[in-house]
Amino acid sequence: MNKKVEHVAKNGASDSEEEILRELLEVDTPRRRALEVIIGGALAALGVGMAIPVVGYVRAPERTGEHGGTRVQVAELAELPPGSALKVALDDRPVLVLNVDGEVRAFSAICTHLGCIVLWDDTGQFIHCPCHDGRFDTNGQVISGPPPAPLPAIPVAVEDGRVYLGRA
Ligand code: FES
């Protein structure tokens, strides 16, 4: 043990000895410095790692409603040729956007039977639920199978070659 520390341990510390003790305890060794850098770096990386998903979650998709609405651009019309469909997400829920009969329509892609995700059948031009062979027409109405209700329609608009979901 350091003699000064030993002395202080036996006799108590004067003000100057307290100062010396404080200095002895606050020695800045390379190991300690390296440890501080490693811990600091790890905490910074952890903070950045946590911030990225939070920012991604909080950041709203492109919303363009002029009247305070929640209209979201989901596609370019060029990506949706006549007779085709696109699956997109609106507030993390799947939506099927169709270009049929000269207009664009959108429906929830969650089957009204047991919640499977429906698909567009290009060949048959209908919406198909693969889980129990439920079928919906291009208006979201049930054609056959167990679904008890139509697919809910989602407001959709096309402007300047862009497809928007939601209300303006
Ligand atoms: S979940 Fe779609 S038909 Fe059953």
Residues whose N, C-alpha, C, O or C-beta is under 5 A from the ligand:
A	BS01	FES	C111 H113 L114 G115 C116 C129 C131 H132 D133 G134 P147
